[in-house]
């Protein structure tokens, strides 16, 4: 197997399983661990994976995005802590936008029971979580439903959002970069997110620390557009400080 074929196999394995282990890859590919580590360094340089201690995980890009079903199996305790901390920033908001994705869905579950809220969302899963609450009015934006994320996109959703004034928006991103801002693989998704930011008075960004320094295809916002970023404690204190200098409060949980 050539180096190129081996690296292609590593990326495919990472995308299929969600992560790869250096030792297991070395055994499966019949090469030394150092060869695998060298491959992972090269793949990271090309923005295809992010290395971890003993392995790597895939980076989402224009050609690859994990499904909602897969996200519900990864880093769930950390995502629940993020969701709980984010919901604690609700303040006096009465109208709330909740983005597509699993962590935003968990925020919906953490919203206070018994408090009247109007929820606007593109996520079928989030709408399902809140629809049974008598105190919540749930508005599901129309549009084409993306099979992997069960969320609506394109001009129908953007047009509906343009007619609202929203107190607080909870948004996610596939990539978070100080230099390039917030990105997502699908431009149609990016358009909806950008419109949600435009019509919202307050904005909170949520996401695992693994999203930081990653860059995807479609740019939809600047870091400075947010009042707060809620992430996992894997983001270093120093890096959190660098992001906070751009404007938002950075909360690590």
N, C-alpha and C positions, 0 to 999 in steps of 0.2 A: 504494500500500500504506500502510495506516495504521500509526502507531507501534506499536500493540498487535499487529497482524499481523506486523510486522517483527520485533518482539521474540519472538513465538511462533516465527517461522521460525528465529531465531538459536538459541533453546533446542533446537529440533528438530535443527538441524544439529550442535550441540555433542554432543547425545546420540547421534546417528547416527555421527559421526566420532570422537568422543572428545575433540575440541578444535576450536576455530575460530580463524582468523586475521583480524585487523582488516582488513587490506588486501583479502583475498579476499572477505570479507563485503561490504565496501563496493562492490566490483565486481559481485558477484552481485546485490546488492539495489539497485544504482543510486543509492547515497547517498554522502555524504562520510564519510571516516574518522572525523571528529569525531562525526558522528551515531551511528556504530557504537559508538564509545567511550562516548558518553552512554548508549546502550542497555545496554551491558555494565555500566556503573556501576549503573544502575537494576536490572538483573537480579541483580547481586551483592547489592544492598541487600535484595532479596526472597529471597535465599538459593537462587537457581536456578543460578548459575554462580559460579566463582571466577576473577577476572582474573589474567592472567599478563602478562609483557612482550610486547606485540604481539598478545594474544589472550585466550582464556579456555577453561576446561574445565567440564563440567557437574558439579553437586553432586548426589550421590545423595539421594533423598528417599523418602517413603512411596510415591510413585507411579513411581519410577524407580530402577533398580539395574543396574549394569553386570554382564555375564555373566562367568563364569570364563574363557571363551575370549577375551573382549576383554581381560581383565586380564593375560593371558599375553603380550600384545603391548605393554603400556605400562610404561615405566620399569623394564625388566627388570634392567639393571645395578645400579640403586639397590636394587631389591628383593632381589637376590642378596646385596648387601653387608649389608643388614638381616638377612636370614636367617642368614648366616654368623655375624654378631655375636650374634644371639639364641641360636643353637645353642651358642655358646661359654659360655652361662650355664647349661648343663645341670647342672653340679655333680655331686652324687652321686645325682641322681634316678634311680629305677628304673621308675616309672610316669609316663607323660607324656600329657597331653591336647593334641591338635593341632586347632585350629579349622579351619573351612571357609575357603576363599580361596586365592589364589595365593601370597602371601608365606608363610603357614603351610605350604603344600605345599613350598615351597623350603626351609623349615626342616627338614622331613622328609628331604629329600635331603642336608642338611648334617649330620645326626646321625652320630656316629662309627660306623664299620663294625666289627663284631666284638664290640660291647658288648651284653650282653643287656638289652633294654628291653621293657616292655609299653606299647604305644601304643593310646590310646583316641581315636577320631576320628569326626566326622560326615561327613568328606569321602571320597567314593569315590575321588577322584584320589589323595589322600594314602595311603589304604589300599592302592591299587595300587602306589604307589611303594615301600612298605615290606614288602608281603606276601611278596616273594621273598627277603627277608633271613632266613636261618635263625635268627639270634640274636634276632629280633624276634617278639613275640607281638602280633598286631594285632587289636583289637576294634573293629569298625565298628558304631556305634550304629544301631539300627533306626528306622524312621519313614518319613514321606512324603519322597520325594526331590524337591528343588527343581530344576527343569530348568535354570535359568540358572547355578546354582552347583554342581550335582551333589553336594548335601549333604543330610543327613537332618534333619528337624525334627519338632516337635510332641511330644505327651505320651509317645510310645514312647521317644524319645531322652532326654527329661528323666527318665523313670522309671529307665531303665538307668543314667544318670549318678548318680542319687541313691543307688545302692547301692555306689558306689566311694569310695575315698580315694586321691586322685591327688597325687603328689609335686610335679609342676610342670605348669602349663598355659600354653601359648602361644596367645594370643588376638589377634584383630584387631577392628577397628571401622570403621564407615563415617564416623563423626564423633567427634572428640575435643575436648572443651571443658573448660576449668577450672571453669566455672560449672555446666554441665549434665552433665558426665561423659561416659560412652561411650554412643553410640547407633548404631542400625542401622535400616534401613527397615522390616523385617518383624518384627512382634511375636513370631512363632513362632521366629524365629532368636534374638531377644533372650532368650527364655525358656531356650533351650538354653545360651546363653552365660552367663546368670546362674547356672544350675545348675552349670556347669563351674567358675565362680568359687567357688561355695559349697563344693564338695567338694575344692578344691585347696589344698594347703599353701602353695605359691608360685605367683605369677602374673607373666607377662611379656607386655606389650602390644607388638605390632609394627604398624608402618604408616608409609606415606609421610608426609612433612611436609605434604602437601596435605590430609590428613585433619584437621589441627589447626584449631580454631575453626569447623569445620563441625558442624552439628547435624542429625541425622536424626530419625526419628519415635519409635522405641521405645528407651527408656533401659534399660540393663542393668547398669551399674556406675559406681563413682566412680573418679576418677584415683587416689585414695589406696588402692584395693584392690590395686594392683600394686607389686611390688618394683622393677621396671625398665620403662622404655619405650625401645624401640629404633626409631629413625627415621632419615630421611635428613638430610643436612647442610643441606638447604634450610630447616629450622627454625632460626631465629635463636638465637644464644647467649642473648640476653636472654629470649626466650620459653621456651627450655629451662629456664632458671633459675627462671622463674615456675612451671613445672610441677613442678620438683624440690622446690619449697617445700611442695608438697602431699604429699610422701612418696617417690615413686619416684626411682630413679636414672635420668637421661635420657642415653641414649647416642646420639650423632649420628655416622653413618658415611657 
